[in-house]
Amino acid sequence: MLNDTQILTIALASVPATVAVLVGILVNNARLSDLRGHLDARFNAIDVRFEEMKDLWRSELHRVEEVLDARLKHLEER
């Protein structure tokens, strides 16, 4: 059985390691939150670029459709 001095020694020896682990967890959590915010911003920027490309393709396809319609009308008139 352990006496009071041995229990106190074990407790005091484990406190610095426990504090170091807790500080490490808090620091890593803060860094992960920063990383998550950075990734969210990048994905939002990519979403904006996809929307811009979708709008560009839509306008280009509309233009092609108008050209084809004009050519078909021209052929039908012949």
A tleap script that builds the chain and sets N, CA, C and O, in Angstrom:
source leaprc.protein.ff14SB
mol = sequence {
  NMET LEU ASN ASP THR GLN ILE LEU THR ILE
  ALA LEU ALA SER VAL PRO ALA THR VAL ALA
  VAL LEU VAL GLY ILE LEU VAL ASN ASN ALA
  ARG LEU SER ASP LEU ARG GLY HIE LEU ASP
  ALA ARG PHE ASN ALA ILE ASP VAL ARG PHE
  GLU GLU MET LYS ASP LEU TRP ARG SER GLU
  LEU HIE ARG VAL GLU GLU VAL LEU ASP ALA
  ARG LEU LYS HIE LEU GLU GLU CARG
}
set mol.1.N position { 0.833 -1.166 0.000 }
set mol.1.CA position { 0.000 0.000 0.000 }
set mol.1.C position { 0.886 1.240 0.000 }
set mol.1.O position { 1.966 1.251 0.591 }
set mol.2.N position { 0.415 2.266 -0.663 }
set mol.2.CA position { 1.177 3.509 -0.756 }
set mol.2.C position { 0.886 4.402 0.442 }
set mol.2.O position { -0.243 4.496 0.924 }
set mol.3.N position { 1.952 5.053 0.902 }
set mol.3.CA position { 1.711 6.003 1.988 }
set mol.3.C position { 1.445 7.390 1.391 }
set mol.3.O position { 1.496 7.572 0.175 }
set mol.4.N position { 1.165 8.343 2.246 }
set mol.4.CA position { 0.773 9.673 1.787 }
set mol.4.C position { 1.887 10.369 1.012 }
set mol.4.O position { 1.614 11.081 0.046 }
set mol.5.N position { 3.115 10.175 1.415 }
set mol.5.CA position { 4.235 10.802 0.729 }
set mol.5.C position { 4.383 10.264 -0.688 }
set mol.5.O position { 4.641 11.032 -1.615 }
set mol.6.N position { 4.225 8.972 -0.865 }
set mol.6.CA position { 4.334 8.374 -2.195 }
set mol.6.C position { 3.189 8.845 -3.096 }
set mol.6.O position { 3.406 9.108 -4.279 }
set mol.7.N position { 1.996 8.952 -2.560 }
set mol.7.CA position { 0.845 9.420 -3.334 }
set mol.7.C position { 1.070 10.870 -3.767 }
set mol.7.O position { 0.794 11.232 -4.910 }
set mol.8.N position { 1.570 11.688 -2.853 }
set mol.8.CA position { 1.853 13.090 -3.166 }
set mol.8.C position { 2.937 13.196 -4.225 }
set mol.8.O position { 2.833 14.027 -5.127 }
set mol.9.N position { 3.971 12.378 -4.137 }
set mol.9.CA position { 5.052 12.380 -5.116 }
set mol.9.C position { 4.541 11.993 -6.499 }
set mol.9.O position { 4.904 12.619 -7.496 }
set mol.10.N position { 3.713 10.979 -6.560 }
set mol.10.CA position { 3.147 10.537 -7.843 }
set mol.10.C position { 2.244 11.624 -8.423 }
set mol.10.O position { 2.290 11.894 -9.624 }
set mol.11.N position { 1.433 12.241 -7.585 }
set mol.11.CA position { 0.527 13.298 -8.031 }
set mol.11.C position { 1.315 14.492 -8.561 }
set mol.11.O position { 0.995 15.030 -9.620 }
set mol.12.N position { 2.344 14.906 -7.823 }
set mol.12.CA position { 3.150 16.050 -8.257 }
set mol.12.C position { 3.946 15.738 -9.521 }
set mol.12.O position { 4.209 16.630 -10.328 }
set mol.13.N position { 4.322 14.500 -9.689 }
set mol.13.CA position { 5.081 14.119 -10.878 }
set mol.13.C position { 4.184 14.091 -12.117 }
set mol.13.O position { 4.652 14.358 -13.224 }
set mol.14.N position { 2.915 13.774 -11.941 }
set mol.14.CA position { 2.021 13.662 -13.093 }
set mol.14.C position { 1.380 14.993 -13.482 }
set mol.14.O position { 0.875 15.124 -14.597 }
set mol.15.N position { 1.389 15.980 -12.586 }
set mol.15.CA position { 0.745 17.269 -12.879 }
set mol.15.C position { 1.396 17.983 -14.068 }
set mol.15.O position { 0.661 18.415 -14.956 }
set mol.16.N position { 2.712 18.134 -14.146 }
set mol.16.CA position { 3.292 18.848 -15.301 }
set mol.16.C position { 2.980 18.164 -16.644 }
set mol.16.O position { 2.708 18.824 -17.647 }
set mol.17.N position { 3.027 16.838 -16.631 }
set mol.17.CA position { 2.725 16.133 -17.876 }
set mol.17.C position { 1.265 16.344 -18.260 }
set mol.17.O position { 0.963 16.545 -19.436 }
set mol.18.N position { 0.370 16.301 -17.305 }
set mol.18.CA position { -1.051 16.509 -17.575 }
set mol.18.C position { -1.300 17.927 -18.088 }
set mol.18.O position { -2.055 18.119 -19.041 }
set mol.19.N position { -0.676 18.903 -17.469 }
set mol.19.CA position { -0.826 20.298 -17.910 }
set mol.19.C position { -0.271 20.465 -19.320 }
set mol.19.O position { -0.879 21.145 -20.146 }
set mol.20.N position { 0.865 19.857 -19.601 }
set mol.20.CA position { 1.454 19.951 -20.945 }
set mol.20.C position { 0.526 19.345 -21.995 }
set mol.20.O position { 0.365 19.900 -23.081 }
set mol.21.N position { -0.074 18.225 -21.674 }
set mol.21.CA position { -1.007 17.590 -22.616 }
set mol.21.C position { -2.224 18.477 -22.835 }
set mol.21.O position { -2.662 18.649 -23.972 }
set mol.22.N position { -2.776 19.040 -21.773 }
set mol.22.CA position { -3.945 19.911 -21.904 }
set mol.22.C position { -3.625 21.165 -22.719 }
set mol.22.O position { -4.430 21.589 -23.548 }
set mol.23.N position { -2.459 21.755 -22.488 }
set mol.23.CA position { -2.053 22.928 -23.274 }
set mol.23.C position { -1.896 22.537 -24.742 }
set mol.23.O position { -2.308 23.288 -25.626 }
set mol.24.N position { -1.316 21.391 -25.005 }
set mol.24.CA position { -1.169 20.921 -26.384 }
set mol.24.C position { -2.513 20.720 -27.067 }
set mol.24.O position { -2.675 21.054 -28.241 }
set mol.25.N position { -3.466 20.180 -26.340 }
set mol.25.CA position { -4.814 19.983 -26.900 }
set mol.25.C position { -5.440 21.330 -27.243 }
set mol.25.O position { -6.028 21.484 -28.314 }
set mol.26.N position { -5.322 22.295 -26.355 }
set mol.26.CA position { -5.902 23.617 -26.610 }
set mol.26.C position { -5.241 24.310 -27.792 }
set mol.26.O position { -5.920 24.927 -28.612 }
set mol.27.N position { -3.926 24.211 -27.883 }
set mol.27.CA position { -3.207 24.833 -29.008 }
set mol.27.C position { -3.606 24.168 -30.318 }
set mol.27.O position { -3.860 24.859 -31.305 }
set mol.28.N position { -3.664 22.850 -30.346 }
set mol.28.CA position { -4.054 22.144 -31.569 }
set mol.28.C position { -5.485 22.470 -31.962 }
set mol.28.O position { -5.783 22.613 -33.148 }
set mol.29.N position { -6.366 22.589 -30.990 }
set mol.29.CA position { -7.756 22.931 -31.274 }
set mol.29.C position { -7.845 24.317 -31.910 }
set mol.29.O position { -8.604 24.518 -32.858 }
set mol.30.N position { -7.076 25.266 -31.395 }
set mol.30.CA position { -7.071 26.616 -31.956 }
set mol.30.C position { -6.520 26.599 -33.384 }
set mol.30.O position { -7.049 27.276 -34.265 }
set mol.31.N position { -5.468 25.829 -33.605 }
set mol.31.CA position { -4.886 25.751 -34.953 }
set mol.31.C position { -5.843 25.086 -35.926 }
set mol.31.O position { -5.932 25.499 -37.082 }
set mol.32.N position { -6.565 24.058 -35.476 }
set mol.32.CA position { -7.540 23.400 -36.342 }
set mol.32.C position { -8.694 24.343 -36.684 }
set mol.32.O position { -9.213 24.313 -37.800 }
set mol.33.N position { -9.088 25.167 -35.736 }
set mol.33.CA position { -10.150 26.142 -36.008 }
set mol.33.C position { -9.690 27.141 -37.058 }
set mol.33.O position { -10.453 27.491 -37.958 }
set mol.34.N position { -8.448 27.602 -36.950 }
set mol.34.CA position { -7.898 28.517 -37.956 }
set mol.34.C position { -7.840 27.846 -39.315 }
set mol.34.O position { -8.187 28.455 -40.327 }
set mol.35.N position { -7.400 26.591 -39.343 }
set mol.35.CA position { -7.316 25.852 -40.597 }
set mol.35.C position { -8.697 25.662 -41.194 }
set mol.35.O position { -8.873 25.803 -42.405 }
set mol.36.N position { -9.670 25.347 -40.372 }
set mol.36.CA position { -11.042 25.147 -40.857 }
set mol.36.C position { -11.571 26.441 -41.480 }
set mol.36.O position { -12.215 26.407 -42.529 }
set mol.37.N position { -11.303 27.572 -40.840 }
set mol.37.CA position { -11.725 28.862 -41.394 }
set mol.37.C position { -11.050 29.144 -42.724 }
set mol.37.O position { -11.684 29.644 -43.653 }
set mol.38.N position { -9.779 28.827 -42.819 }
set mol.38.CA position { -9.030 29.036 -44.069 }
set mol.38.C position { -9.586 28.139 -45.177 }
set mol.38.O position { -9.761 28.584 -46.311 }
set mol.39.N position { -9.859 26.889 -44.848 }
set mol.39.CA position { -10.405 25.970 -45.850 }
set mol.39.C position { -11.797 26.395 -46.295 }
set mol.39.O position { -12.129 26.301 -47.476 }
set mol.40.N position { -12.611 26.862 -45.354 }
set mol.40.CA position { -13.946 27.349 -45.715 }
set mol.40.C position { -13.855 28.521 -46.687 }
set mol.40.O position { -14.617 28.597 -47.650 }
set mol.41.N position { -12.927 29.426 -46.433 }
set mol.41.CA position { -12.757 30.581 -47.317 }
set mol.41.C position { -12.316 30.134 -48.707 }
set mol.41.O position { -12.796 30.663 -49.710 }
set mol.42.N position { -11.413 29.172 -48.772 }
set mol.42.CA position { -10.950 28.698 -50.085 }
set mol.42.C position { -12.049 27.986 -50.852 }
set mol.42.O position { -12.197 28.180 -52.059 }
set mol.43.N position { -12.828 27.154 -50.149 }
set mol.43.CA position { -13.924 26.473 -50.827 }
set mol.43.C position { -14.991 27.456 -51.287 }
set mol.43.O position { -15.591 27.266 -52.345 }
set mol.44.N position { -15.233 28.501 -50.507 }
set mol.44.CA position { -16.183 29.521 -50.934 }
set mol.44.C position { -15.684 30.237 -52.186 }
set mol.44.O position { -16.473 30.551 -53.077 }
set mol.45.N position { -14.393 30.493 -52.258 }
set mol.45.CA position { -13.819 31.123 -53.449 }
set mol.45.C position { -13.962 30.202 -54.665 }
set mol.45.O position { -14.235 30.667 -55.772 }
set mol.46.N position { -13.780 28.926 -54.460 }
set mol.46.CA position { -13.937 27.966 -55.564 }
set mol.46.C position { -15.395 27.915 -56.001 }
set mol.46.O position { -15.683 27.843 -57.196 }
set mol.47.N position { -16.317 27.952 -55.044 }
set mol.47.CA position { -17.740 27.974 -55.390 }
set mol.47.C position { -18.077 29.193 -56.242 }
set mol.47.O position { -18.829 29.088 -57.212 }
set mol.48.N position { -17.524 30.341 -55.883 }
set mol.48.CA position { -17.764 31.558 -56.658 }
set mol.48.C position { -17.228 31.388 -58.071 }
set mol.48.O position { -17.888 31.779 -59.034 }
set mol.49.N position { -16.041 30.810 -58.208 }
set mol.49.CA position { -15.468 30.605 -59.547 }
set mol.49.C position { -16.325 29.658 -60.372 }
set mol.49.O position { -16.510 29.883 -61.568 }
set mol.50.N position { -16.855 28.599 -59.753 }
set mol.50.CA position { -17.731 27.686 -60.484 }
set mol.50.C position { -19.005 28.392 -60.939 }
set mol.50.O position { -19.471 28.178 -62.058 }
set mol.51.N position { -19.560 29.222 -60.084 }
set mol.51.CA position { -20.758 29.969 -60.470 }
set mol.51.C position { -20.457 30.913 -61.633 }
set mol.51.O position { -21.266 31.044 -62.552 }
set mol.52.N position { -19.304 31.566 -61.598 }
set mol.52.CA position { -18.916 32.451 -62.696 }
set mol.52.C position { -18.747 31.663 -63.994 }
set mol.52.O position { -19.173 32.108 -65.059 }
set mol.53.N position { -18.126 30.494 -63.895 }
set mol.53.CA position { -17.943 29.672 -65.096 }
set mol.53.C position { -19.290 29.171 -65.616 }
set mol.53.O position { -19.501 29.096 -66.826 }
set mol.54.N position { -20.189 28.833 -64.713 }
set mol.54.CA position { -21.512 28.373 -65.133 }
set mol.54.C position { -22.247 29.487 -65.871 }
set mol.54.O position { -22.886 29.245 -66.895 }
set mol.55.N position { -22.156 30.713 -65.346 }
set mol.55.CA position { -22.788 31.846 -66.017 }
set mol.55.C position { -22.158 32.107 -67.376 }
set mol.55.O position { -22.860 32.419 -68.338 }
set mol.56.N position { -20.837 31.980 -67.462 }
set mol.56.CA position { -20.144 32.179 -68.739 }
set mol.56.C position { -20.587 31.135 -69.749 }
set mol.56.O position { -20.891 31.473 -70.894 }
set mol.57.N position { -20.628 29.882 -69.349 }
set mol.57.CA position { -21.059 28.808 -70.260 }
set mol.57.C position { -22.505 29.009 -70.690 }
set mol.57.O position { -22.855 28.799 -71.852 }
set mol.58.N position { -23.323 29.413 -69.757 }
set mol.58.CA position { -24.729 29.642 -70.079 }
set mol.58.C position { -24.865 30.736 -71.144 }
set mol.58.O position { -25.637 30.589 -72.091 }
set mol.59.N position { -24.121 31.825 -70.988 }
set mol.59.CA position { -24.195 32.914 -71.969 }
set mol.59.C position { -23.615 32.481 -73.321 }
set mol.59.O position { -24.152 32.833 -74.371 }
set mol.60.N position { -22.533 31.727 -73.290 }
set mol.60.CA position { -21.945 31.249 -74.548 }
set mol.60.C position { -22.881 30.283 -75.260 }
set mol.60.O position { -23.023 30.353 -76.480 }
set mol.61.N position { -23.512 29.398 -74.534 }
set mol.61.CA position { -24.451 28.460 -75.147 }
set mol.61.C position { -25.675 29.187 -75.695 }
set mol.61.O position { -26.224 28.799 -76.726 }
set mol.62.N position { -26.095 30.235 -75.007 }
set mol.62.CA position { -27.209 31.035 -75.517 }
set mol.62.C position { -26.826 31.701 -76.841 }
set mol.62.O position { -27.628 31.751 -77.773 }
set mol.63.N position { -25.612 32.203 -76.912 }
set mol.63.CA position { -25.127 32.831 -78.142 }
set mol.63.C position { -25.072 31.812 -79.281 }
set mol.63.O position { -25.471 32.120 -80.404 }
set mol.64.N position { -24.585 30.611 -79.004 }
set mol.64.CA position { -24.516 29.560 -80.026 }
set mol.64.C position { -25.924 29.185 -80.478 }
set mol.64.O position { -26.166 28.966 -81.665 }
set mol.65.N position { -26.841 29.113 -79.532 }
set mol.65.CA position { -28.228 28.796 -79.878 }
set mol.65.C position { -28.814 29.854 -80.804 }
set mol.65.O position { -29.525 29.518 -81.751 }
set mol.66.N position { -28.528 31.115 -80.547 }
set mol.66.CA position { -29.025 32.184 -81.415 }
set mol.66.C position { -28.439 32.086 -82.814 }
set mol.66.O position { -29.144 32.289 -83.803 }
set mol.67.N position { -27.146 31.774 -82.897 }
set mol.67.CA position { -26.500 31.629 -84.209 }
set mol.67.C position { -27.119 30.464 -84.968 }
set mol.67.O position { -27.404 30.584 -86.159 }
set mol.68.N position { -27.327 29.346 -84.298 }
set mol.68.CA position { -27.932 28.183 -84.955 }
set mol.68.C position { -29.362 28.476 -85.394 }
set mol.68.O position { -29.773 28.070 -86.481 }
set mol.69.N position { -30.115 29.172 -84.562 }
set mol.69.CA position { -31.478 29.541 -84.948 }
set mol.69.C position { -31.472 30.418 -86.195 }
set mol.69.O position { -32.285 30.227 -87.100 }
set mol.70.N position { -30.554 31.377 -86.237 }
set mol.70.CA position { -30.476 32.258 -87.403 }
set mol.70.C position { -30.115 31.464 -88.652 }
set mol.70.O position { -30.676 31.707 -89.720 }
set mol.71.N position { -29.205 30.538 -88.535 }
set mol.71.CA position { -28.818 29.727 -89.694 }
set mol.71.C position { -29.962 28.823 -90.147 }
set mol.71.O position { -30.184 28.649 -91.345 }
set mol.72.N position { -30.683 28.250 -89.190 }
set mol.72.CA position { -31.822 27.407 -89.550 }
set mol.72.C position { -32.912 28.221 -90.241 }
set mol.72.O position { -33.504 27.751 -91.213 }
set mol.73.N position { -33.183 29.418 -89.765 }
set mol.73.CA position { -34.167 30.280 -90.422 }
set mol.73.C position { -33.734 30.605 -91.835 }
set mol.73.O position { -34.545 30.632 -92.761 }
set mol.74.N position { -32.431 30.854 -91.990 }
set mol.74.CA position { -31.917 31.162 -93.312 }
set mol.74.C position { -32.094 29.962 -94.259 }
set mol.74.O position { -32.463 30.129 -95.421 }
set mol.75.N position { -31.829 28.769 -93.750 }
set mol.75.CA position { -31.998 27.568 -94.580 }
set mol.75.C position { -33.467 27.316 -94.884 }
set mol.75.O position { -33.801 26.888 -95.989 }
set mol.76.N position { -34.349 27.574 -93.926 }
set mol.76.CA position { -35.764 27.352 -94.146 }
set mol.76.C position { -36.333 28.321 -95.184 }
set mol.76.O position { -37.264 27.977 -95.912 }
set mol.77.N position { -35.781 29.514 -95.251 }
set mol.77.CA position { -36.249 30.511 -96.215 }
set mol.77.C position { -35.854 30.175 -97.633 }
set mol.77.O position { -36.474 30.672 -98.573 }
set mol.78.N position { -34.862 29.364 -97.815 }
set mol.78.CA position { -34.405 29.017 -99.165 }
set mol.78.C position { -35.381 28.145 -99.814 }
set mol.78.O position { -35.181 27.740 -100.960 }
savepdb mol mol.pdb
quit
